[in-house]
Amino acid sequence: MEDSKKLYILAGYDDATEAYLSGIQNKLYEQGFVGRHTKNLPAHITLADFPTEREEELKGLLQNIAEQVNAFEVTFNHVGVFSGGYVLFIAPDINRNLLDLKEAFSDSYDWAAHTTMLIDEPDVIARAVPAVLREFKPFTGKVTSLHLYEFFPARYITTVYLKDDAVQGSIRKMSQGEIPECVQVIRESFKTVADEFGFTEENAPRFTAFATDGRRLWYQMTVEKRPMYVFTNRGKIIGYYSISPLEDGGAELNNLAVLPEFRHDGIGAKLLADCFERARILGARKLKIGIVEENKVLRDWYERYGFVHTGTEKYDFFPFTCGYMEKDLI
């Protein structure tokens, strides 16, 4: 029923924490523990809930808090099951930073900070506990973002990032006038791959680093109607991706790129998370991507975020093997 819907503020994690927690959850899925929880959400701590009519107010509040609050570390020491036995979770220790963040949205203390691993019948939860305990080791993670969702069904609304020593910025839709700048970002980003594997304009003229130009992006934007998004930092575009809806009900992630000098600060993970949500909004049930099969580091990175390898193809016009991966979005 419409009246049962609420808005929820979720605290999200950095790249490494997200990968660790989602990795444990994926192990559960591999062992047949499916659960009744909402799938494909980022790992999170629920902070508060609000009536749906406060959506615009909450967007502004999130932005204000993100501009004032620093990202902070949390230590995970606990695996637990809530009373009643229906929820299996991993929980952080409560520190002052986490409590302050929660109090920024609500002064209610009917709250237990946790990241859900599985919701199911108590007998299923009891069988799943040992599987989590085998994978879990105490660790220190980092809270870096705030998400706004509506439930139920799940509707993604927005994400903001807390202040951090890492590169700050925001993701937004690209404008046609920004095509030249995005061409440069894509070419520079993919050129490092070309250099690593020995691709050149002579032996791989169709590779992204060499084939991307303004005409191609203009055609993709205006004729193919691909949604295109950029990550900006102090007015400069430093990251990019686009989405291609597919006839089979899926979508393809194209040209996810981050300028080399801004890598390893979690920007790629932010672009990827943004793509997941926007693809779901488009109605996609799966997200597909093509990679250089020989690039094992990149394949491993996508696998950390739930992509599975589906096959390869060798083309005469590429000096490498094309690998294909996909991720369920529902």
N, C-alpha and C positions, 0 to 999 in steps of 0.2 A: 504494500500500500504506500501511496505517496507520503502519507503522514509519518510513516515509520523511517523515512530517510533522514540521515543526519550528515553533517560535515565533520570530518576528523582531521586533526593536526597530527602528523607523524614526524618524528625525528629520524632522519636518515643518516647513513654512515659514509665514510670515505671508501675508496676503491678497495683497499685491502680488507677492511672489516666486512664489507658487503660480500666480497668473494669468499671469505672464510665461512660466514654464516650461511650463505646460500649453498656453499659446497656441502655442508653438513645436511642441509635440507634435501639437496639433490641425491645424496646417498640414501636417505629415507625413501625417496621416490623410486630409486633403482631397486630397492628391496621390497617394493610393492605397497608401501605405506602411502596412500593417496591423500586421505584426509578430506575434511569438509571446509577447510579454510580457503580464502580467496587466493588463487594462484597468481604467480608472476607479479606480485607486488615487490617493491624493494624491501630488503630487510629493514625493520624499523622498530621504534618504541612509540606506542600511541600516547599522546600527551593530553588530549582533551577532545570533546565533541561539542557541536553547536547546532542550532537549528539551521535549516537550509537557506532561510531568508537572509542570513548574515554573510553570504558568500563574498560580496564585494567588500564589505567591511574587513573580513578576515584576510583577503588578499593584501589590503593596505597594511594591516597589522603584521602580517608575515614579513613584508618588505621592511617595515620599520625595525622589527626585531633583528632581522638579518644584518641590517646596517649597524647595529649596536652590539651584538653578541658575537664573541669569538668562538670559533670551533674549539672543541675540547675533547680530552681523552676520557674514556671510561674503561674500567677493568671488569672483564667477565670472569666470574669465578663459579657460577652456579648453573646447574641444570635442574629444572623443577617441573612439577605437575600441580596445577591448581586444584583446590578442593573440589571434589566431584569427579576428578579424573579425566576430564574431557580435553584439557589443553596441556601440551608438552612445550616447554619453552627453555630458552637460554636467557639468563638475566645478568645485567650489569650491577655492580655495586652502586648505591646511590651516593653521589658526591654533590658538593655545593653547586657546581655548574649545572648538573642535570636537574637538580631541584629548582634552581632559579629559572631555568628554561621552562619547566613545567608550570611554575607559578606565574610566569608571564602570560599564560593562557587561562589558568584556573587556580583558585585557591582551595579546591576540593582535595582532600587527602585520601579519598576512596580510590586509590591508584597504586598499582604495583608495576614498576618499570620492567619490561620483559620484551623479548623478541620471540614470537610464536614460531615453532617448528612444525607443529601438527595439531589439528583439532579433529577428534574422532571419538568413538565409543571408548569407555574406560579400558576394556579388555585389549583393544587395539593399541591404545596409548601405553599400556603396561608392556606390550611386546616391543614397542618402538623405543622405550627408554634405553635398553642396553645398546641399541644401534647408535643412539646419540652419544652415549657415554664412551663408546669405543672411539669415536671421532673427536670428541671435545677435549680440549686442554685449555686451562685458564690462559687468557691473553688480554692485551690492551688494545682497544679499538679507538675509533674517533668519530664523534658526532659532528657532521659538517653541513647538514642541510635540513630543511623543513619542507614537508610535502602537505598539500591540501587535497583531500579526496572526499567524494561523496559515496556513502554506502546506504543501502544495497539496491540495485547492483552497483558494482564499483565504477566510479567515474573519476578519472584523473582531472584535476583542475590546474594546479601549478606547483612549482618547486622553486624555492629560494635557497641561496647558499650563505652560510654564516661567514663572518670575516675570518680570514686565515692568512698565514704567512705564504701559503701557496698562491698561485695566480688566481685573481678574482675576475669575475665576468658574468655575463648572462647569455642565455640562448634565446634567439628570436627568429622570426621569419626573415628570409633574405629579400631584398628589393632588387629590381631589375638593374638599377644603377650600380649595384655592387658586384655585378658579374665580373668585371676585370680583376677586382681584388680577390674574389673567390677562385678565379682561374689560377692566380699566383699561389694561393694557399694550397690548392690541390696539386699543382705541379711541383712545388717545393717539397710537399709532404711525401709524395710518391717517388720523388727523385732519390730519396735516401734508400728506398727499396731497390730501385734500379741500380744504384751504385753497389749495394751489398751483393746483389746476385748477378751483376754483369750485364744488365739490360742496357741497350743503347737505342738511339733513334734509328740506327741501321738494322739491328737485329730484332727490335721490338717496337716498330713505329706505332702500333695500336695500343701500346701500354699507356696507362692513364697519365703518367708523368710527361709523356710526349704528345699524346693525342688530344688532351684537353685544351680547348681554346674558347674564346668568347662566343663564337657561333654555335658550338656544341651546347654550352650552358643556356644560351638564349633559346635554342630549339627545345631543350628539355623543359625549360620554364614556360615558354609561351605556347608551344605546340603540344608537347606531351603532358603539360600541366603538372609536372612533378612538384610536390612541395619541397622547398629548400630551406635549410636552417643554418644559422651561423652562431658561433660563440665569439662574443666581442669582449675585449679588454681595453679599457680606456679609449674607446672609439675605434680600436683596430680589430679587424677580423683575424682571428688566429685559429679558428676551427670551422668545419663545414661538414654537412652531410645532406643527402636528398633521399626521398622515398619514391619508389615506383609501385603503384598499385598493380596487382597481377590479376589475370582473368580467373585464376583458380581460387580466389578469395584470400590470397596471401598478399604480401608486399615484399619488395626487394630494397635492402639498404644499399645505397650507392655512395662511393667516394667519401667515406668517413675519413676526415683528414685533420691533422693538427700540425701546425708549423713545428719543425724540429726543435727549435729553441724553447718551446713551451711544453714539451712532452714530459711525462712522468710526474705531472701535477694533478692527475685525475681528470683532465679535460676530456679525454677520449671516453672515459666511463660516464661522464655527465652527458655527453652527446649521445652515447648509446642508450642510456636510461631515458633521455628525452625522446629518442626515436621509438623506443618500446611503447611509450604512452601515446605518441602521435599516431603510430601505426594502428594501435587499438581503436583510437578515435575514428580512424578511417574504416574500421570494421575488419581489419586484417586478422586472420586466425593464426597465421604463421609469418615469421620474418625470415627472409632468405638473404644469403650473401655469397659472393664469389671471392675467393682469395688466391694468392699464389701458393699452390700446394706445398712448395718447398720451404715456405716461410713458417717454420714450426712454432716460432715464438708468437706470431700473430694467431695461428690456429689455437694454441694453448690459451691465449688471452680471450678469444671468443668463447672457448669452452668453459672458462670460468664464469661466464655470464649465461650459461644454459644452452648455448648452441651445440648441435650435434653434427658430426660429419656425415654427409649423405652420398658422396661420390666424387669422382674426378672426370675430367675430359681433357684430351690433348688436341690442340689446334695447330695447324701448320704455321699460322702467322704469329705464334708465340713461342719463345724459346723456353717455356716453362709449362708446367701442368696446371690447369685451372682446378681448384678445389671448391666444393660447394658445401655449405652449412646452412642449417635452419634452426629456428627456435619457436616453440609453441608459445602463443601469446594469450591463450585462454586456458 
